[in-house]
Amino acid sequence: MFAFLASLIFVAAGEVATPPPSIPDVEVVRYLKSNELAEWNSAMRITAAGETRVKTGQSILATSGSAAAANKGPKVGGLTETPEQVKARSQKLIDEGNAQIQQALPSLTRLRAAATARAAEKTKPVVLAVDLAPAAWNVAVTQSVVRLQKQARDAGFAKAHLIGAISLLGDGKLSRPAEMTADLRAAWTKADDKSLAPVPADGYAYVPGADKALAAISKGIPAATAPKQLAVVWAEYYAVSAEGSRGLLFLRLADAATMRIVASEVAFTEFGATAAPVGTCAVALRDERSFLPRLAESGDWLLGFDRASNPLGSALLAHLSVTQAKVGMTAAPYVIAVAGGGPAAAEGVRAKWRAVTATAPAGTLAFQVSSIPTGADGVDVGQLTLKVVAPAAAK
């Protein structure tokens, strides 16, 4: 079922050569327009008929030789053909078959070239990137909240539940800082005091649904029964270096019914600092074979994260997937990390991202990215990098 995902990466590796490598005929049809496909099928039928005539003629020649040696020539209408007649009849079949093949060849050659060029265009390397200017903590929080509020309204959510925040600093320890949640709640209320739902008496937690029912975000809140009924908001903060606390603040919006992330904001800031961090933050995913664009075109995908995936790499992939590639991302693991509860249902997750730390120059974080379809081999996607660029170097 999931072999298609693995097949999205074609045989050729690295940069596309000039001219691009040809693709198998079974792949050609993927890249033809409807009128071209009709022409292709017609040319293939003519070619197949020609090949059949050629093989028939060759077979007659082969069998007539042994028959002539036994002085038992083939008979036509009760008359025995001479070897010369058999050879002439066979050669006529071969010539007619070759003529059919040659008749169809220009169309097939042109359509193969068109399909190959389109395949090369679709599978060329692409870069998903975002450059983040530094912002003081309160500015980053306010701007992220305002932008996410607009996206929530545009999506049709009347109320949003802010379930909390998680932080992963340079010491590698995950925490749930109450100050961060308080800052976000204050900024949200200041910008729009009507759209933020009150915290339930039981607090927030991921509550799995029984018998395939939808999960709830609190024991005191009924599970959503349809999309766009209940919005879930949380924050994630990840340090970008072992020293200090400057990092990336993510603000996410998810639909509680589908447990999908539907919006994501990111800012380069320093937790609690009144001044902006130095430099700019550049994030880039070099997708070697246009995997993400083609994945988005191939249907509705919901992706999660492999246990071996780096948390910061995962956070960046979730942001790029939702905002640029428009690929579905599951929200359940994040809701559990932020609010507790669980376990998360794996239903609907068709593949998982894996971002593992890779060797990189000083000042750059790098992750090797792959996608692992359920029940299939992983697909190498490319390298994800994060670099903090000093002001002088950025000029």
C-alpha positions as CSV (number, residue, x, y, z in Angstrom):
1,M,0.0,0.0,0.0
2,F,2.8,2.3,0.8
3,A,5.2,1.3,-1.8
4,F,4.2,4.4,-3.8
5,L,5.9,6.6,-1.2
6,A,9.2,4.7,-1.5
7,S,8.9,4.8,-5.3
8,L,8.8,8.6,-5.4
9,I,12.6,8.7,-5.4
10,F,13.8,7.6,-8.8
11,V,16.9,5.7,-9.8
12,A,19.1,8.6,-10.6
13,A,20.9,10.2,-7.7
14,G,22.4,13.6,-7.2
15,E,22.0,16.5,-9.6
16,V,20.0,16.0,-12.8
17,A,22.4,15.5,-15.8
18,T,22.1,17.2,-19.2
19,P,20.3,15.6,-21.0
20,P,18.4,14.0,-18.1
21,P,18.6,10.2,-17.8
22,S,15.8,8.4,-19.6
23,I,13.0,6.8,-17.5
24,P,11.4,3.4,-18.0
25,D,8.3,3.3,-20.2
26,V,6.2,2.3,-17.2
27,E,7.1,5.7,-15.7
28,V,6.5,7.6,-18.9
29,V,2.7,7.5,-18.7
30,R,2.9,9.4,-15.4
31,Y,4.1,12.5,-17.1
32,L,2.0,12.6,-20.2
33,K,-1.1,14.8,-20.8
34,S,-4.3,13.2,-21.8
35,N,-3.9,13.8,-25.5
36,E,-0.3,12.6,-25.3
37,L,-1.4,9.5,-23.5
38,A,-3.8,8.6,-26.3
39,E,-1.0,9.1,-28.8
40,W,1.4,7.0,-26.7
41,N,-1.1,4.1,-26.4
42,S,-1.8,4.1,-30.1
43,A,2.0,4.1,-30.9
44,M,2.6,1.3,-28.5
45,R,-0.2,-0.8,-30.1
46,I,1.4,-0.2,-33.5
47,T,4.8,-1.1,-32.2
48,A,3.5,-4.3,-30.5
49,A,1.8,-5.3,-33.8
50,G,5.0,-4.7,-35.7
51,E,7.1,-6.7,-33.2
52,T,4.6,-9.6,-33.5
53,R,5.0,-9.6,-37.3
54,V,8.8,-9.5,-37.1
55,K,8.8,-12.4,-34.6
56,T,6.4,-14.4,-36.8
57,G,8.6,-13.8,-39.9
58,Q,11.7,-14.8,-38.0
59,S,10.0,-17.9,-36.6
60,I,9.0,-19.0,-40.1
61,L,12.5,-18.6,-41.4
62,A,13.9,-20.7,-38.5
63,T,11.4,-23.6,-38.9
64,S,11.6,-23.5,-42.7
65,G,15.3,-24.1,-42.6
66,S,15.0,-27.3,-40.7
67,A,12.0,-28.5,-42.8
68,A,13.9,-27.9,-46.0
69,A,16.8,-29.9,-44.6
70,A,14.4,-32.8,-44.1
71,N,13.0,-32.2,-47.6
72,K,9.6,-31.5,-46.1
73,G,8.8,-27.9,-47.1
74,P,5.7,-26.2,-45.8
75,K,2.5,-26.5,-47.8
76,V,0.2,-23.6,-48.7
77,G,-3.2,-24.6,-50.2
78,G,-1.9,-28.1,-50.8
79,L,1.2,-27.0,-52.6
80,T,4.7,-27.2,-51.3
81,E,6.5,-23.8,-51.0
82,T,10.1,-23.6,-52.3
83,P,12.7,-22.4,-49.9
84,E,12.9,-19.1,-51.9
85,Q,9.1,-18.6,-51.5
86,V,9.3,-19.3,-47.8
87,K,12.1,-16.8,-47.4
88,A,10.3,-14.2,-49.4
89,R,7.1,-14.6,-47.4
90,S,9.0,-14.4,-44.1
91,Q,11.0,-11.4,-45.2
92,K,7.8,-9.6,-46.2
93,L,6.4,-10.2,-42.7
94,I,9.6,-8.9,-41.1
95,D,9.7,-5.8,-43.4
96,E,6.1,-5.0,-42.7
97,G,6.7,-5.4,-38.9
98,N,9.8,-3.1,-39.1
99,A,7.8,-0.6,-41.1
100,Q,5.1,-0.5,-38.3
101,I,7.8,-0.1,-35.7
102,Q,9.4,2.8,-37.6
103,Q,6.0,4.4,-38.1
104,A,5.4,4.6,-34.4
105,L,9.0,5.4,-33.4
106,P,8.9,9.2,-33.9
107,S,5.9,9.6,-31.6
108,L,7.4,7.3,-28.9
109,T,10.7,9.1,-29.1
110,R,9.1,12.5,-28.8
111,L,6.8,11.5,-25.9
112,R,9.7,9.7,-24.1
113,A,11.7,12.9,-24.3
114,A,8.8,15.0,-23.0
115,A,8.2,12.7,-20.1
116,T,11.8,12.5,-19.2
117,A,12.2,16.3,-19.2
118,R,9.1,16.6,-17.0
119,A,10.3,13.9,-14.6
120,A,13.6,15.7,-14.3
121,E,11.9,18.9,-13.6
122,K,9.7,17.3,-10.9
123,T,12.6,15.5,-9.2
124,K,15.2,18.3,-9.3
125,P,16.5,19.5,-5.9
126,V,14.4,22.2,-4.2
127,V,15.1,24.1,-1.0
128,L,12.5,25.0,1.6
129,A,13.9,27.9,3.6
130,V,13.0,30.5,6.2
131,D,15.1,33.4,7.4
132,L,14.3,34.7,10.8
133,A,15.2,38.1,12.1
134,P,15.9,38.4,15.8
135,A,13.2,39.6,18.1
136,A,13.0,40.4,21.8
137,W,11.0,37.8,23.8
138,N,7.8,40.0,24.2
139,V,7.9,41.0,20.6
140,A,8.3,37.5,19.4
141,V,5.4,36.2,21.6
142,T,3.1,39.1,20.6
143,Q,3.7,38.8,16.9
144,S,3.4,35.0,16.9
145,V,0.1,35.2,18.8
146,V,-1.4,37.8,16.6
147,R,-0.5,35.9,13.4
148,L,-1.8,32.6,14.8
149,Q,-5.1,34.3,16.0
150,K,-5.7,35.4,12.4
151,Q,-5.1,32.0,11.1
152,A,-7.5,30.5,13.7
153,R,-10.2,33.0,12.7
154,D,-9.7,32.3,9.0
155,A,-9.9,28.6,9.6
156,G,-13.3,29.0,11.3
157,F,-12.4,28.4,15.0
158,A,-14.4,30.5,17.4
159,K,-12.5,29.5,20.5
160,A,-8.9,28.2,21.2
161,H,-7.6,26.3,24.1
162,L,-4.0,27.2,25.1
163,I,-2.8,23.9,26.7
164,G,0.7,25.0,27.7
165,A,4.3,25.1,26.5
166,I,7.4,22.9,26.5
167,S,11.0,24.0,26.5
168,L,14.2,22.2,25.5
169,L,17.3,24.2,26.4
170,G,21.0,23.4,25.9
171,D,21.1,20.9,28.8
172,G,18.8,18.6,26.8
173,K,16.1,18.5,29.5
174,L,12.5,18.9,28.6
175,S,10.5,21.2,30.8
176,R,7.0,22.8,30.9
177,P,7.7,26.4,31.9
178,A,4.7,28.0,33.5
179,E,6.1,31.5,32.8
180,M,6.1,30.8,29.1
181,T,2.4,29.7,29.2
182,A,1.6,32.8,31.2
183,D,3.3,35.1,28.7
184,L,1.4,33.5,25.8
185,R,-1.9,33.7,27.6
186,A,-1.4,37.3,28.5
187,A,-0.4,38.2,24.9
188,W,-3.4,36.3,23.5
189,T,-5.9,38.0,25.9
190,K,-4.4,41.4,25.2
191,A,-4.8,40.9,21.4
192,D,-8.2,39.3,21.6
193,D,-9.9,38.7,25.0
194,K,-12.8,36.7,23.6
195,S,-11.3,33.9,21.6
196,L,-9.3,32.2,24.3
197,A,-11.2,29.5,26.2
198,P,-10.8,29.3,30.0
199,V,-8.7,26.5,31.4
200,P,-10.9,23.6,32.5
201,A,-11.0,22.7,36.2
202,D,-9.3,19.3,35.5
203,G,-6.6,21.0,33.4
204,Y,-5.5,19.7,30.0
205,A,-4.4,16.2,29.1
206,Y,-4.7,14.0,26.0
207,V,-7.6,11.6,26.7
208,P,-7.7,8.8,24.1
209,G,-11.2,8.0,22.8
210,A,-12.7,4.6,23.5
211,D,-13.7,2.3,20.7
212,K,-12.2,4.5,18.0
213,A,-13.9,7.6,19.3
214,L,-12.1,10.9,18.9
215,A,-9.6,11.9,21.6
216,A,-10.3,14.8,24.0
217,I,-7.9,17.4,25.4
218,S,-9.3,17.3,28.9
219,K,-11.5,15.1,31.1
220,G,-13.7,18.1,31.5
221,I,-14.1,19.0,27.8
222,P,-16.2,16.7,25.5
223,A,-14.3,15.5,22.4
224,A,-14.8,17.4,19.3
225,T,-17.3,15.7,16.9
226,A,-16.3,17.5,13.7
227,P,-13.4,19.7,12.4
228,K,-13.2,23.4,13.2
229,Q,-15.1,23.0,16.5
230,L,-12.2,23.1,18.9
231,A,-8.7,24.6,18.3
232,V,-5.7,23.6,20.4
233,V,-2.8,25.9,20.8
234,W,0.6,25.3,22.4
235,A,4.2,26.6,22.3
236,E,7.5,24.9,21.9
237,Y,10.9,26.5,22.6
238,Y,14.2,25.0,21.5
239,A,17.7,26.3,22.2
240,V,19.9,26.5,19.1
241,S,23.2,26.3,21.0
242,A,24.5,24.5,24.1
243,E,25.4,27.8,25.7
244,G,22.8,30.5,26.5
245,S,19.1,30.3,26.0
246,R,18.6,31.9,22.5
247,G,16.5,29.7,20.4
248,L,13.4,29.2,18.3
249,L,9.8,29.8,19.6
250,F,7.2,27.8,17.8
251,L,3.5,28.5,18.2
252,R,1.2,25.8,16.9
253,L,-2.5,25.5,16.1
254,A,-4.2,22.2,15.8
255,D,-7.7,20.9,15.1
256,A,-8.8,18.7,18.0
257,A,-11.1,16.6,15.8
258,T,-8.5,15.6,13.3
259,M,-5.5,16.0,15.7
260,R,-3.6,17.7,12.8
261,I,-1.4,20.8,13.0
262,V,-3.1,23.4,10.8
263,A,-0.9,26.4,11.4
264,S,2.6,27.1,12.7
265,E,4.6,30.2,13.6
266,V,8.3,30.5,14.4
267,A,10.5,33.2,15.8
268,F,14.2,33.6,16.6
269,T,14.4,35.0,20.2
270,E,15.7,34.4,23.7
271,F,13.5,33.1,26.4
272,G,12.5,36.0,28.7
273,A,15.1,38.4,27.4
274,T,14.3,42.1,26.9
275,A,16.8,42.4,24.0
276,A,16.8,40.5,20.7
277,P,19.5,37.9,20.2
278,V,22.5,38.8,17.9
279,G,22.4,37.8,14.3
280,T,19.7,36.1,12.1
281,C,18.7,32.5,12.0
282,A,18.6,30.8,8.6
283,V,16.8,27.4,8.2
284,A,16.9,25.4,5.0
285,L,15.9,21.9,4.0
286,R,17.6,20.8,0.7
287,D,15.1,18.3,-0.7
288,E,17.3,16.4,-3.1
289,R,14.5,14.9,-5.3
290,S,11.5,17.2,-4.7
291,F,10.2,14.6,-2.3
292,L,7.9,17.0,-0.4
293,P,6.3,18.7,-3.3
294,R,5.6,15.3,-5.0
295,L,4.3,13.9,-1.7
296,A,1.9,16.8,-1.3
297,E,0.6,16.2,-4.9
298,S,0.1,12.4,-4.3
299,G,-2.8,12.6,-1.9
300,D,-3.7,13.3,1.7
301,W,-0.7,12.3,3.9
302,L,-0.5,12.5,7.7
303,L,3.1,12.2,9.0
304,G,4.4,11.7,12.5
305,F,7.9,11.4,13.9
306,D,10.2,8.5,14.5
307,R,11.5,8.0,18.0
308,A,15.1,8.5,16.8
309,S,14.3,11.9,15.4
310,N,16.0,14.9,17.0
311,P,13.4,17.2,18.7
312,L,14.6,20.4,17.1
313,G,14.9,18.8,13.7
314,S,11.4,17.4,14.2
315,A,10.1,20.8,15.2
316,L,11.6,22.4,12.1
317,L,10.2,19.7,9.8
318,A,6.8,20.1,11.3
319,H,6.9,23.8,10.5
320,L,8.2,23.4,7.0
321,S,5.7,20.6,6.3
322,V,2.7,22.6,7.4
323,T,3.6,26.1,6.1
324,Q,5.5,25.4,2.8
325,A,4.9,21.8,1.7
326,K,1.3,21.6,2.9
327,V,1.7,18.1,4.2
328,G,-0.3,16.9,7.2
329,M,1.4,16.6,10.6
330,T,-0.1,14.8,13.5
331,A,-0.6,16.9,16.7
332,A,-1.2,14.1,19.2
333,P,2.5,13.5,20.3
334,Y,2.9,17.3,20.9
335,V,-0.3,17.5,22.9
336,I,0.9,14.7,25.1
337,A,4.3,16.2,25.5
338,V,2.8,19.6,26.5
339,A,-0.2,18.5,28.5
340,G,0.4,14.9,29.4
341,G,-2.0,12.0,29.0
342,G,-2.0,9.4,26.3
343,P,-1.2,7.1,24.7
344,A,-1.6,8.6,21.2
345,A,-3.4,6.7,18.6
346,A,-1.4,5.9,15.5
347,E,-4.4,5.8,13.2
348,G,-4.0,7.8,10.0
349,V,-0.2,8.2,10.3
350,R,1.1,6.9,7.0
351,A,4.8,7.8,7.4
352,K,7.2,9.2,9.9
353,W,9.9,11.8,9.7
354,R,13.3,11.1,11.0
355,A,15.9,13.8,11.5
356,V,19.2,12.6,12.9
357,T,22.2,14.9,13.7
358,A,24.8,15.2,11.0
359,T,28.3,16.6,10.8
360,A,28.3,20.3,10.1
361,P,30.7,23.3,10.3
362,A,31.0,25.3,13.5
363,G,27.9,27.5,14.0
364,T,25.6,25.3,12.0
365,L,23.3,22.5,13.1
366,A,22.6,19.8,10.5
367,F,20.2,16.9,10.4
368,Q,20.0,14.2,7.8
369,V,16.3,13.8,6.9
370,S,14.5,10.7,5.8
371,S,10.8,9.6,5.6
372,I,9.7,6.2,6.7
373,P,6.5,4.9,5.3
374,T,4.4,2.5,7.3
375,G,5.4,-1.0,6.2
376,A,8.0,0.1,3.7
377,D,11.7,1.1,3.5
378,G,12.8,4.6,4.4
379,V,13.4,7.3,1.7
380,D,16.4,9.6,2.0
381,V,15.1,13.2,1.6
382,G,18.1,15.5,2.1
383,Q,19.8,17.7,4.7
384,L,18.2,20.2,7.1
385,T,20.4,23.0,8.4
386,L,20.1,25.8,10.9
387,K,22.7,28.5,11.0
388,V,22.9,31.6,13.2
389,V,24.5,34.3,11.0
390,A,26.3,37.2,12.7
391,P,25.3,40.7,11.4
392,A,28.6,41.3,9.7
393,A,28.5,37.9,7.9
394,A,24.9,38.5,6.8
395,K,25.8,41.7,4.8
